[in-house]
Amino acid sequence: MIAIHQFTYGKFRNFTEQHYEAIRTALSVVPLFVEKSDIERDLWQKYALINVLSGLTSLFQASVGDIRDSSQGMDTFKQAFQETSEVIRLAGGKLNEGFIEKQLLMIEKWPREATSSTFRDLSLGLPTEFEHIQGYGGASASVRMQRSPSRDHPREVGDL
């Protein structure tokens, strides 16, 4: 059986060998858990995906499919992944070689109606984790893009 969802784990920073071995022993018998040799890289990659999906679906207030299938949709996803990857690199994080291309292939296969939890919360008028994911800079940049009279930054899916 292939798990659709997996939880990854790995030795992270200050874990002692003894503590990590106890975790490994407990989790290794559960197929849902997969050990990663570089869990920090895995965390950065997960963050990149969440950042791009929550950012774009919330900015455009649209599903992945609505964005993806618009005239410049995949270019918009690519640009968002490139910018996110650069921020991660500047923060000292690392991503796998070919990470962006792999994410774009995945986005092409996602169901049209897929969204992010941030977009769903925003749609329901609930508090979002936007500032925690994108940070102050990301939040203010999205607001500036949304309000900008410049057509360099699309403000709606129809603008793509």
SETOR-273419 format. One record per residue: residue number from 1; residue in three letters; z, x, y of N, C-alpha, C, O, CB in turn. Coordinates in nm, 3 decimals. Glycine has a CB too. Layout:
// SETOR-273419
[r NUM,"ALA",[Z,X,Y],[Z,X,Y],[Z,X,Y],[Z,X,Y],[Z,X,Y]]
...
// end
This chain:
// SETOR-273419
[r 1,"MET",[0.000,0.084,-0.119],[0.000,0.000,0.000],[0.000,0.088,0.125],[0.078,0.183,0.135],[0.122,-0.095,0.000]]
[r 2,"ILE",[-0.087,0.056,0.218],[-0.094,0.130,0.344],[-0.021,0.048,0.451],[-0.052,-0.069,0.472],[-0.243,0.157,0.386]]
[r 3,"ALA",[0.074,0.112,0.517],[0.151,0.044,0.622],[0.067,0.036,0.748],[0.007,0.135,0.791],[0.285,0.117,0.649]]
[r 4,"ILE",[0.063,-0.082,0.807],[-0.008,-0.098,0.934],[0.075,-0.034,1.045],[0.022,0.035,1.132],[-0.035,-0.250,0.964]]
[r 5,"HIS",[0.203,-0.058,1.040],[0.294,0.001,1.138],[0.376,0.108,1.068],[0.416,0.092,0.953],[0.387,-0.107,1.203]]
[r 6,"GLN",[0.400,0.215,1.138],[0.482,0.321,1.085],[0.580,0.366,1.193],[0.551,0.360,1.313],[0.396,0.439,1.036]]
[r 7,"PHE",[0.693,0.411,1.148],[0.791,0.471,1.235],[0.791,0.620,1.204],[0.803,0.660,1.088],[0.933,0.407,1.218]]
[r 8,"THR",[0.778,0.701,1.306],[0.776,0.844,1.284],[0.910,0.904,1.320],[0.982,0.853,1.406],[0.663,0.910,1.364]]
[r 9,"TYR",[0.941,1.012,1.255],[1.062,1.086,1.286],[1.034,1.234,1.266],[0.938,1.272,1.200],[1.181,1.038,1.199]]
[r 10,"GLY",[1.119,1.314,1.322],[1.106,1.458,1.306],[1.221,1.526,1.377],[1.296,1.464,1.453],[0.972,1.508,1.361]]
[r 11,"LYS",[1.235,1.653,1.351],[1.343,1.729,1.412],[1.315,1.743,1.561],[1.206,1.783,1.602],[1.359,1.870,1.345]]
[r 12,"PHE",[1.414,1.710,1.640],[1.398,1.710,1.785],[1.510,1.790,1.849],[1.628,1.759,1.833],[1.396,1.565,1.839]]
[r 13,"ARG",[1.472,1.888,1.919],[1.558,1.972,2.001],[1.689,2.015,1.935],[1.688,2.109,1.855],[1.590,1.901,2.127]]
[r 14,"ASN",[1.801,1.951,1.966],[1.932,2.004,1.929],[1.987,1.958,1.794],[2.105,1.977,1.766],[2.028,1.969,2.034]]
[r 15,"PHE",[1.904,1.898,1.712],[1.951,1.859,1.579],[1.987,1.984,1.499],[1.913,2.083,1.500],[1.843,1.775,1.504]]
[r 16,"THR",[2.100,1.980,1.432],[2.131,2.090,1.340],[2.054,2.064,1.211],[2.015,1.951,1.183],[2.287,2.101,1.314]]
[r 17,"GLU",[2.034,2.168,1.133],[1.964,2.153,1.005],[2.039,2.052,0.916],[1.976,1.971,0.848],[1.952,2.289,0.932]]
[r 18,"GLN",[2.170,2.059,0.918],[2.250,1.969,0.834],[2.230,1.823,0.875],[2.209,1.737,0.789],[2.400,2.006,0.845]]
[r 19,"HIS",[2.234,1.795,1.004],[2.214,1.657,1.051],[2.071,1.611,1.022],[2.050,1.498,0.977],[2.243,1.648,1.203]]
[r 20,"TYR",[1.975,1.699,1.047],[1.837,1.659,1.024],[1.809,1.636,0.875],[1.735,1.544,0.839],[1.741,1.764,1.079]]
[r 21,"GLU",[1.866,1.717,0.790],[1.845,1.700,0.646],[1.903,1.567,0.598],[1.845,1.503,0.510],[1.911,1.817,0.568]]
[r 22,"ALA",[2.015,1.524,0.656],[2.074,1.394,0.621],[1.979,1.281,0.663],[1.960,1.184,0.590],[2.212,1.376,0.689]]
[r 23,"ILE",[1.920,1.294,0.782],[1.824,1.194,0.829],[1.701,1.194,0.740],[1.655,1.088,0.697],[1.783,1.222,0.977]]
[r 24,"ARG",[1.647,1.310,0.710],[1.528,1.322,0.626],[1.554,1.259,0.489],[1.469,1.186,0.438],[1.487,1.469,0.611]]
[r 25,"THR",[1.667,1.286,0.430],[1.700,1.232,0.298],[1.703,1.080,0.301],[1.650,1.014,0.211],[1.836,1.287,0.249]]
[r 26,"ALA",[1.763,1.024,0.404],[1.774,0.878,0.415],[1.639,0.812,0.440],[1.609,0.709,0.380],[1.870,0.840,0.526]]
[r 27,"LEU",[1.558,0.870,0.527],[1.432,0.806,0.567],[1.316,0.834,0.473],[1.221,0.756,0.468],[1.396,0.851,0.705]]
[r 28,"SER",[1.321,0.942,0.400],[1.207,0.981,0.317],[1.181,0.885,0.201],[1.072,0.887,0.144],[1.229,1.119,0.262]]
[r 29,"VAL",[1.277,0.801,0.166],[1.258,0.707,0.055],[1.198,0.574,0.102],[1.168,0.487,0.020],[1.390,0.682,-0.015]]
[r 30,"VAL",[1.181,0.558,0.232],[1.127,0.434,0.289],[0.983,0.460,0.335],[0.962,0.537,0.429],[1.216,0.382,0.408]]
[r 31,"PRO",[0.883,0.397,0.269],[0.742,0.425,0.304],[0.706,0.397,0.449],[0.609,0.454,0.500],[0.652,0.342,0.216]]
[r 32,"LEU",[0.781,0.315,0.517],[0.755,0.280,0.656],[0.779,0.399,0.750],[0.725,0.404,0.860],[0.842,0.163,0.698]]
[r 33,"PHE",[0.861,0.495,0.706],[0.896,0.611,0.788],[0.812,0.731,0.747],[0.800,0.764,0.629],[1.045,0.643,0.775]]
[r 34,"VAL",[0.754,0.797,0.846],[0.668,0.913,0.822],[0.723,1.030,0.903],[0.745,1.019,1.023],[0.520,0.882,0.860]]
[r 35,"GLU",[0.744,1.142,0.835],[0.794,1.261,0.903],[0.680,1.332,0.975],[0.571,1.348,0.920],[0.863,1.356,0.803]]
[r 36,"LYS",[0.706,1.374,1.096],[0.609,1.450,1.176],[0.665,1.589,1.203],[0.784,1.604,1.233],[0.577,1.376,1.309]]
[r 37,"SER",[0.580,1.688,1.192],[0.624,1.825,1.214],[0.647,1.854,1.363],[0.726,1.941,1.397],[0.522,1.924,1.157]]
[r 38,"ASP",[0.579,1.780,1.451],[0.595,1.800,1.596],[0.622,1.664,1.659],[0.533,1.604,1.719],[0.467,1.867,1.659]]
[r 39,"ILE",[0.744,1.617,1.645],[0.780,1.483,1.693],[0.768,1.472,1.845],[0.740,1.365,1.897],[0.923,1.447,1.650]]
[r 40,"GLU",[0.789,1.582,1.916],[0.776,1.576,2.062],[0.632,1.546,2.102],[0.608,1.467,2.194],[0.821,1.709,2.125]]
[r 41,"ARG",[0.536,1.607,2.033],[0.395,1.577,2.060],[0.366,1.430,2.027],[0.295,1.362,2.101],[0.301,1.671,1.976]]
[r 42,"ASP",[0.422,1.383,1.917],[0.404,1.244,1.877],[0.459,1.148,1.983],[0.398,1.045,2.012],[0.473,1.218,1.742]]
[r 43,"LEU",[0.573,1.183,2.040],[0.632,1.100,2.147],[0.544,1.099,2.272],[0.526,0.994,2.333],[0.773,1.152,2.182]]
[r 44,"TRP",[0.489,1.214,2.309],[0.400,1.219,2.425],[0.275,1.133,2.401],[0.228,1.064,2.492],[0.359,1.365,2.455]]
[r 45,"GLN",[0.222,1.137,2.279],[0.102,1.059,2.249],[0.133,0.909,2.252],[0.051,0.831,2.300],[0.045,1.098,2.112]]
[r 46,"LYS",[0.247,0.870,2.202],[0.288,0.730,2.207],[0.305,0.686,2.352],[0.262,0.578,2.391],[0.419,0.708,2.128]]
[r 47,"TYR",[0.369,0.773,2.432],[0.386,0.743,2.573],[0.251,0.725,2.643],[0.234,0.633,2.722],[0.468,0.854,2.642]]
[r 48,"ALA",[0.157,0.813,2.614],[0.025,0.805,2.677],[-0.041,0.670,2.647],[-0.095,0.606,2.737],[-0.066,0.919,2.629]]
[r 49,"LEU",[-0.035,0.628,2.521],[-0.095,0.500,2.483],[-0.026,0.384,2.554],[-0.093,0.297,2.610],[-0.088,0.481,2.332]]
[r 50,"ILE",[0.106,0.382,2.552],[0.181,0.274,2.617],[0.153,0.274,2.767],[0.134,0.168,2.827],[0.333,0.289,2.591]]
[r 51,"ASN",[0.150,0.391,2.829],[0.124,0.402,2.972],[-0.011,0.342,3.009],[-0.021,0.262,3.102],[0.131,0.548,3.016]]
[r 52,"VAL",[-0.114,0.380,2.936],[-0.249,0.331,2.966],[-0.259,0.181,2.941],[-0.309,0.107,3.025],[-0.354,0.407,2.882]]
[r 53,"LEU",[-0.212,0.136,2.825],[-0.224,-0.008,2.793],[-0.144,-0.095,2.888],[-0.196,-0.195,2.939],[-0.180,-0.034,2.651]]
[r 54,"SER",[-0.019,-0.060,2.911],[0.062,-0.143,3.000],[0.009,-0.135,3.142],[0.008,-0.235,3.214],[0.209,-0.101,2.996]]
[r 55,"GLY",[-0.035,-0.017,3.183],[-0.087,-0.002,3.319],[-0.213,-0.084,3.343],[-0.222,-0.158,3.441],[-0.115,0.142,3.347]]
[r 56,"LEU",[-0.312,-0.070,3.253],[-0.439,-0.140,3.276],[-0.429,-0.290,3.253],[-0.483,-0.368,3.332],[-0.546,-0.083,3.186]]
[r 57,"THR",[-0.361,-0.333,3.147],[-0.353,-0.478,3.124],[-0.273,-0.546,3.235],[-0.302,-0.660,3.271],[-0.289,-0.507,2.987]]
[r 58,"SER",[-0.171,-0.477,3.288],[-0.093,-0.535,3.398],[-0.168,-0.531,3.530],[-0.166,-0.627,3.606],[0.041,-0.462,3.412]]
[r 59,"LEU",[-0.235,-0.420,3.557],[-0.311,-0.407,3.681],[-0.419,-0.514,3.689],[-0.433,-0.581,3.791],[-0.374,-0.268,3.691]]
[r 60,"PHE",[-0.496,-0.529,3.580],[-0.607,-0.624,3.581],[-0.565,-0.763,3.536],[-0.644,-0.858,3.543],[-0.718,-0.574,3.493]]
[r 61,"GLN",[-0.440,-0.776,3.489],[-0.390,-0.903,3.436],[-0.490,-0.962,3.339],[-0.535,-1.076,3.351],[-0.361,-1.003,3.551]]
[r 62,"ALA",[-0.525,-0.878,3.241],[-0.628,-0.914,3.144],[-0.596,-0.850,3.009],[-0.517,-0.756,3.000],[-0.768,-0.872,3.193]]
[r 63,"SER",[-0.660,-0.902,2.907],[-0.642,-0.847,2.772],[-0.721,-0.717,2.758],[-0.807,-0.685,2.840],[-0.686,-0.950,2.665]]
[r 64,"VAL",[-0.691,-0.644,2.651],[-0.765,-0.522,2.620],[-0.914,-0.554,2.608],[-0.998,-0.480,2.661],[-0.713,-0.456,2.490]]
[r 65,"GLY",[-0.948,-0.662,2.539],[-1.088,-0.699,2.521],[-1.158,-0.735,2.650],[-1.274,-0.697,2.670],[-1.098,-0.815,2.427]]
[r 66,"ASP",[-1.089,-0.807,2.739],[-1.150,-0.841,2.868],[-1.182,-0.715,2.947],[-1.288,-0.705,3.010],[-1.056,-0.932,2.949]]
[r 67,"ILE",[-1.091,-0.619,2.944],[-1.114,-0.493,3.016],[-1.223,-0.413,2.945],[-1.320,-0.370,3.006],[-0.982,-0.411,3.027]]
[r 68,"ARG",[-1.204,-0.392,2.815],[-1.295,-0.310,2.734],[-1.439,-0.358,2.744],[-1.531,-0.277,2.757],[-1.250,-0.310,2.588]]
[r 69,"ASP",[-1.459,-0.489,2.737],[-1.593,-0.545,2.730],[-1.660,-0.565,2.865],[-1.774,-0.609,2.872],[-1.587,-0.676,2.660]]
[r 70,"SER",[-1.589,-0.531,2.973],[-1.651,-0.537,3.106],[-1.745,-0.417,3.122],[-1.742,-0.324,3.042],[-1.543,-0.539,3.219]]
[r 71,"SER",[-1.828,-0.421,3.225],[-1.934,-0.320,3.239],[-1.883,-0.176,3.244],[-1.950,-0.087,3.191],[-2.014,-0.349,3.363]]
[r 72,"GLN",[-1.770,-0.151,3.305],[-1.716,-0.015,3.313],[-1.582,-0.003,3.241],[-1.504,0.089,3.266],[-1.699,0.026,3.460]]
[r 73,"GLY",[-1.556,-0.096,3.152],[-1.426,-0.103,3.087],[-1.387,0.021,3.009],[-1.276,0.073,3.028],[-1.424,-0.218,2.996]]
[r 74,"MET",[-1.475,0.070,2.923],[-1.440,0.188,2.844],[-1.429,0.311,2.933],[-1.349,0.401,2.904],[-1.545,0.211,2.734]]
[r 75,"ASP",[-1.508,0.317,3.039],[-1.494,0.428,3.134],[-1.357,0.423,3.203],[-1.296,0.527,3.229],[-1.606,0.423,3.240]]
[r 76,"THR",[-1.310,0.301,3.231],[-1.179,0.284,3.294],[-1.069,0.330,3.198],[-0.977,0.400,3.239],[-1.157,0.138,3.335]]
[r 77,"PHE",[-1.079,0.290,3.071],[-0.982,0.338,2.973],[-0.986,0.491,2.964],[-0.881,0.555,2.960],[-1.010,0.276,2.834]]
[r 78,"LYS",[-1.104,0.548,2.960],[-1.118,0.693,2.948],[-1.054,0.763,3.068],[-0.981,0.861,3.051],[-1.267,0.733,2.937]]
[r 79,"GLN",[-1.082,0.713,3.188],[-1.025,0.774,3.308],[-0.873,0.764,3.306],[-0.805,0.860,3.341],[-1.081,0.706,3.434]]
[r 80,"ALA",[-0.820,0.650,3.265],[-0.674,0.634,3.259],[-0.613,0.730,3.158],[-0.508,0.789,3.184],[-0.638,0.489,3.222]]
[r 81,"PHE",[-0.677,0.747,3.042],[-0.626,0.842,2.944],[-0.636,0.986,2.995],[-0.546,1.067,2.971],[-0.704,0.829,2.812]]
[r 82,"GLN",[-0.743,1.018,3.066],[-0.758,1.154,3.121],[-0.649,1.182,3.224],[-0.588,1.289,3.223],[-0.897,1.172,3.184]]
[r 83,"GLU",[-0.626,1.087,3.313],[-0.524,1.107,3.416],[-0.385,1.115,3.355],[-0.304,1.199,3.395],[-0.529,0.993,3.519]]
[r 84,"THR",[-0.356,1.029,3.258],[-0.226,1.031,3.190],[-0.208,1.163,3.116],[-0.099,1.221,3.118],[-0.214,0.913,3.092]]
[r 85,"SER",[-0.313,1.210,3.051],[-0.306,1.336,2.977],[-0.278,1.453,3.070],[-0.204,1.545,3.034],[-0.436,1.361,2.900]]
[r 86,"GLU",[-0.336,1.450,3.188],[-0.312,1.557,3.285],[-0.168,1.556,3.333],[-0.106,1.662,3.347],[-0.408,1.543,3.404]]
[r 87,"VAL",[-0.113,1.438,3.359],[0.027,1.428,3.400],[0.118,1.481,3.288],[0.214,1.553,3.315],[0.064,1.281,3.435]]
[r 88,"ILE",[0.088,1.445,3.165],[0.166,1.494,3.051],[0.159,1.645,3.043],[0.260,1.712,3.022],[0.116,1.430,2.918]]
[r 89,"ARG",[0.040,1.701,3.059],[0.023,1.846,3.055],[0.105,1.912,3.165],[0.172,2.013,3.141],[-0.126,1.884,3.069]]
[r 90,"LEU",[0.101,1.857,3.285],[0.177,1.914,3.397],[0.328,1.903,3.374],[0.405,1.983,3.427],[0.139,1.844,3.527]]
[r 91,"ALA",[0.370,1.805,3.296],[0.511,1.788,3.263],[0.554,1.876,3.145],[0.670,1.876,3.106],[0.541,1.642,3.230]]
[r 92,"GLY",[0.460,1.951,3.091],[0.492,2.041,2.981],[0.468,1.982,2.843],[0.501,2.045,2.743],[0.632,2.082,2.991]]
[r 93,"GLY",[0.411,1.863,2.838],[0.384,1.799,2.709],[0.252,1.842,2.651],[0.166,1.897,2.721],[0.386,1.649,2.724]]
[r 94,"LYS",[0.235,1.817,2.523],[0.111,1.852,2.453],[0.060,1.731,2.377],[0.136,1.650,2.326],[0.133,1.972,2.357]]
[r 95,"LEU",[-0.073,1.722,2.372],[-0.141,1.617,2.297],[-0.234,1.684,2.196],[-0.279,1.796,2.217],[-0.219,1.521,2.391]]
[r 96,"ASN",[-0.263,1.613,2.088],[-0.355,1.667,1.989],[-0.494,1.685,2.048],[-0.534,1.612,2.139],[-0.362,1.574,1.867]]
[r 97,"GLU",[-0.566,1.782,1.997],[-0.706,1.801,2.033],[-0.782,1.672,1.995],[-0.762,1.619,1.886],[-0.768,1.928,1.959]]
[r 98,"GLY",[-0.865,1.624,2.084],[-0.942,1.502,2.057],[-0.861,1.374,2.073],[-0.906,1.267,2.031],[-0.998,1.508,1.919]]
[r 99,"PHE",[-0.742,1.384,2.132],[-0.654,1.267,2.147],[-0.724,1.153,2.220],[-0.719,1.038,2.175],[-0.527,1.306,2.221]]
[r 100,"ILE",[-0.787,1.182,2.333],[-0.848,1.077,2.414],[-0.959,1.007,2.336],[-0.966,0.884,2.335],[-0.905,1.136,2.546]]
[r 101,"GLU",[-1.044,1.083,2.271],[-1.154,1.024,2.194],[-1.101,0.934,2.083],[-1.156,0.827,2.057],[-1.242,1.134,2.134]]
[r 102,"LYS",[-0.995,0.977,2.018],[-0.934,0.896,1.910],[-0.879,0.765,1.966],[-0.895,0.660,1.904],[-0.820,0.976,1.840]]
[r 103,"GLN",[-0.816,0.771,2.082],[-0.761,0.650,2.144],[-0.873,0.553,2.183],[-0.860,0.432,2.167],[-0.676,0.685,2.268]]
[r 104,"LEU",[-0.982,0.608,2.236],[-1.095,0.522,2.276],[-1.158,0.454,2.155],[-1.196,0.337,2.163],[-1.201,0.605,2.352]]
[r 105,"LEU",[-1.169,0.525,2.044],[-1.221,0.463,1.921],[-1.129,0.351,1.874],[-1.175,0.247,1.827],[-1.237,0.569,1.809]]
[r 106,"MET",[-0.999,0.373,1.887],[-0.902,0.271,1.847],[-0.914,0.148,1.937],[-0.912,0.035,1.888],[-0.759,0.328,1.853]]
[r 107,"ILE",[-0.927,0.170,2.067],[-0.940,0.059,2.163],[-1.065,-0.024,2.132],[-1.062,-0.146,2.143],[-0.946,0.114,2.309]]
[r 108,"GLU",[-1.174,0.043,2.094],[-1.297,-0.029,2.061],[-1.278,-0.124,1.943],[-1.349,-0.224,1.932],[-1.408,0.071,2.028]]
[r 109,"LYS",[-1.182,-0.096,1.856],[-1.161,-0.177,1.736],[-1.051,-0.282,1.753],[-1.037,-0.370,1.667],[-1.126,-0.088,1.620]]
[r 110,"TRP",[-0.975,-0.275,1.860],[-0.864,-0.369,1.877],[-0.916,-0.511,1.899],[-1.025,-0.531,1.952],[-0.776,-0.326,1.994]]
[r 111,"PRO",[-0.836,-0.609,1.860],[-0.875,-0.749,1.885],[-0.890,-0.774,2.035],[-0.817,-0.719,2.117],[-0.770,-0.846,1.825]]
[r 112,"ARG",[-0.985,-0.857,2.068],[-1.013,-0.889,2.208],[-0.889,-0.936,2.283],[-0.871,-0.904,2.400],[-1.122,-0.994,2.217]]
[r 113,"GLU",[-0.804,-1.013,2.215],[-0.689,-1.075,2.282],[-0.567,-0.985,2.292],[-0.464,-1.027,2.345],[-0.652,-1.200,2.208]]
[r 114,"ALA",[-0.574,-0.862,2.242],[-0.460,-0.770,2.246],[-0.418,-0.745,2.391],[-0.502,-0.730,2.480],[-0.495,-0.636,2.176]]
[r 115,"THR",[-0.287,-0.740,2.413],[-0.231,-0.712,2.545],[-0.116,-0.614,2.528],[-0.097,-0.557,2.421],[-0.184,-0.843,2.618]]
[r 116,"SER",[-0.040,-0.596,2.632],[0.081,-0.513,2.627],[0.201,-0.601,2.655],[0.189,-0.708,2.715],[0.074,-0.396,2.730]]
[r 117,"SER",[0.318,-0.556,2.611],[0.439,-0.634,2.637],[0.466,-0.640,2.787],[0.521,-0.739,2.836],[0.561,-0.573,2.563]]
[r 118,"THR",[0.430,-0.537,2.860],[0.449,-0.538,3.005],[0.366,-0.649,3.069],[0.415,-0.722,3.155],[0.412,-0.402,3.066]]
[r 119,"PHE",[0.240,-0.661,3.028],[0.155,-0.767,3.081],[0.209,-0.905,3.043],[0.210,-0.996,3.127],[0.010,-0.751,3.028]]
[r 120,"ARG",[0.255,-0.921,2.919],[0.309,-1.051,2.878],[0.433,-1.086,2.960],[0.449,-1.200,3.003],[0.344,-1.050,2.727]]
[r 121,"ASP",[0.522,-0.989,2.981],[0.640,-1.013,3.064],[0.600,-1.047,3.207],[0.656,-1.139,3.267],[0.733,-0.891,3.062]]
[r 122,"LEU",[0.505,-0.975,3.261],[0.457,-1.000,3.397],[0.400,-1.141,3.407],[0.426,-1.212,3.505],[0.350,-0.896,3.437]]
[r 123,"SER",[0.323,-1.182,3.307],[0.262,-1.316,3.306],[0.366,-1.426,3.303],[0.344,-1.535,3.356],[0.169,-1.330,3.187]]
[r 124,"LEU",[0.480,-1.398,3.241],[0.587,-1.498,3.229],[0.688,-1.489,3.343],[0.785,-1.565,3.346],[0.659,-1.481,3.097]]
[r 125,"GLY",[0.665,-1.397,3.436],[0.758,-1.381,3.548],[0.888,-1.314,3.508],[0.988,-1.326,3.579],[0.787,-1.515,3.608]]
[r 126,"LEU",[0.888,-1.244,3.395],[1.008,-1.175,3.347],[1.013,-1.034,3.404],[0.912,-0.981,3.448],[1.011,-1.172,3.193]]
[r 127,"PRO",[1.131,-0.974,3.402],[1.138,-0.833,3.443],[1.051,-0.748,3.350],[1.038,-0.778,3.231],[1.286,-0.782,3.442]]
[r 128,"THR",[0.993,-0.644,3.404],[0.908,-0.556,3.324],[0.967,-0.416,3.323],[1.057,-0.383,3.401],[0.762,-0.553,3.378]]
[r 129,"GLU",[0.916,-0.334,3.233],[0.958,-0.195,3.228],[0.856,-0.106,3.299],[0.851,0.015,3.274],[0.975,-0.150,3.081]]
[r 130,"PHE",[0.777,-0.164,3.387],[0.668,-0.092,3.454],[0.716,0.037,3.521],[0.656,0.143,3.502],[0.603,-0.181,3.557]]
[r 131,"GLU",[0.824,0.028,3.599],[0.873,0.147,3.669],[0.924,0.252,3.571],[0.918,0.372,3.601],[0.984,0.110,3.767]]
[r 132,"HIS",[0.973,0.209,3.456],[1.024,0.305,3.357],[0.909,0.373,3.283],[0.923,0.488,3.241],[1.117,0.234,3.258]]
[r 133,"ILE",[0.799,0.305,3.266],[0.685,0.363,3.193],[0.598,0.443,3.288],[0.574,0.561,3.266],[0.602,0.253,3.124]]
[r 134,"GLN",[0.551,0.379,3.394],[0.461,0.445,3.486],[0.535,0.524,3.594],[0.476,0.610,3.658],[0.371,0.343,3.550]]
[r 135,"GLY",[0.661,0.495,3.613],[0.738,0.564,3.715],[0.704,0.513,3.854],[0.612,0.433,3.871],[0.714,0.713,3.708]]
[r 136,"TYR",[0.778,0.558,3.951],[0.756,0.513,4.089],[0.614,0.541,4.133],[0.550,0.455,4.194],[0.855,0.581,4.184]]
[r 137,"GLY",[0.564,0.659,4.103],[0.427,0.695,4.144],[0.324,0.603,4.082],[0.231,0.560,4.150],[0.397,0.838,4.106]]
[r 138,"GLY",[0.340,0.572,3.954],[0.245,0.484,3.887],[0.251,0.344,3.943],[0.148,0.280,3.963],[0.272,0.481,3.739]]
[r 139,"ALA",[0.372,0.295,3.967],[0.386,0.160,4.021],[0.326,0.151,4.159],[0.253,0.057,4.189],[0.534,0.118,4.024]]
[r 140,"SER",[0.357,0.248,4.244],[0.304,0.240,4.380],[0.154,0.263,4.382],[0.083,0.205,4.464],[0.374,0.341,4.471]]
[r 141,"ALA",[0.103,0.348,4.293],[-0.042,0.370,4.287],[-0.113,0.242,4.245],[-0.219,0.209,4.299],[-0.076,0.484,4.188]]
[r 142,"SER",[-0.056,0.169,4.149],[-0.118,0.045,4.106],[-0.118,-0.059,4.217],[-0.215,-0.132,4.236],[-0.045,-0.010,3.983]]
[r 143,"VAL",[-0.008,-0.065,4.291],[-0.002,-0.158,4.403],[-0.106,-0.119,4.507],[-0.175,-0.205,4.560],[0.139,-0.162,4.465]]
[r 144,"ARG",[-0.118,0.012,4.537],[-0.217,0.057,4.634],[-0.358,0.023,4.587],[-0.441,-0.022,4.665],[-0.204,0.208,4.659]]
[r 145,"MET",[-0.385,0.045,4.457],[-0.518,0.014,4.404],[-0.546,-0.135,4.416],[-0.657,-0.175,4.452],[-0.531,0.059,4.258]]
[r 146,"GLN",[-0.446,-0.217,4.387],[-0.463,-0.362,4.390],[-0.493,-0.409,4.532],[-0.572,-0.502,4.552],[-0.338,-0.432,4.335]]
[r 147,"ARG",[-0.430,-0.346,4.631],[-0.444,-0.391,4.769],[-0.555,-0.319,4.846],[-0.592,-0.361,4.956],[-0.314,-0.372,4.842]]
[r 148,"SER",[-0.607,-0.212,4.790],[-0.703,-0.127,4.860],[-0.833,-0.202,4.889],[-0.888,-0.268,4.801],[-0.731,-0.001,4.778]]
[r 149,"PRO",[-0.883,-0.190,5.014],[-1.014,-0.250,5.043],[-1.127,-0.166,4.985],[-1.241,-0.212,4.979],[-1.032,-0.266,5.195]]
[r 150,"SER",[-1.096,-0.044,4.943],[-1.198,0.045,4.887],[-1.249,-0.010,4.755],[-1.171,-0.059,4.674],[-1.142,0.186,4.866]]
[r 151,"ARG",[-1.378,-0.003,4.733],[-1.437,-0.047,4.607],[-1.439,0.067,4.507],[-1.490,0.052,4.395],[-1.579,-0.101,4.630]]
[r 152,"ASP",[-1.383,0.184,4.546],[-1.376,0.296,4.452],[-1.281,0.264,4.337],[-1.295,0.319,4.228],[-1.331,0.424,4.524]]
[r 153,"HIS",[-1.186,0.177,4.362],[-1.088,0.140,4.260],[-1.104,-0.010,4.231],[-1.076,-0.092,4.319],[-0.942,0.174,4.307]]
[r 154,"PRO",[-1.148,-0.046,4.111],[-1.163,-0.188,4.080],[-1.028,-0.258,4.086],[-0.927,-0.203,4.042],[-1.227,-0.206,3.942]]
[r 155,"ARG",[-1.025,-0.379,4.139],[-0.901,-0.454,4.149],[-0.892,-0.567,4.050],[-0.784,-0.619,4.024],[-0.885,-0.508,4.287]]
[r 156,"GLU",[-1.004,-0.606,3.994],[-1.008,-0.713,3.896],[-1.106,-0.672,3.787],[-1.193,-0.587,3.808],[-1.048,-0.850,3.961]]
[r 157,"VAL",[-1.092,-0.734,3.671],[-1.182,-0.702,3.562],[-1.326,-0.724,3.605],[-1.415,-0.649,3.566],[-1.150,-0.785,3.437]]
[r 158,"GLY",[-1.350,-0.826,3.684],[-1.486,-0.854,3.731],[-1.544,-0.743,3.819],[-1.665,-0.733,3.836],[-1.487,-0.983,3.806]]
[r 159,"ASP",[-1.454,-0.661,3.875],[-1.499,-0.549,3.959],[-1.544,-0.429,3.877],[-1.606,-0.337,3.930],[-1.388,-0.507,4.052]]
[r 160,"LEU",[-1.515,-0.430,3.747],[-1.549,-0.313,3.663],[-1.698,-0.311,3.634],[-1.745,-0.221,3.565],[-1.471,-0.316,3.531]]
// end
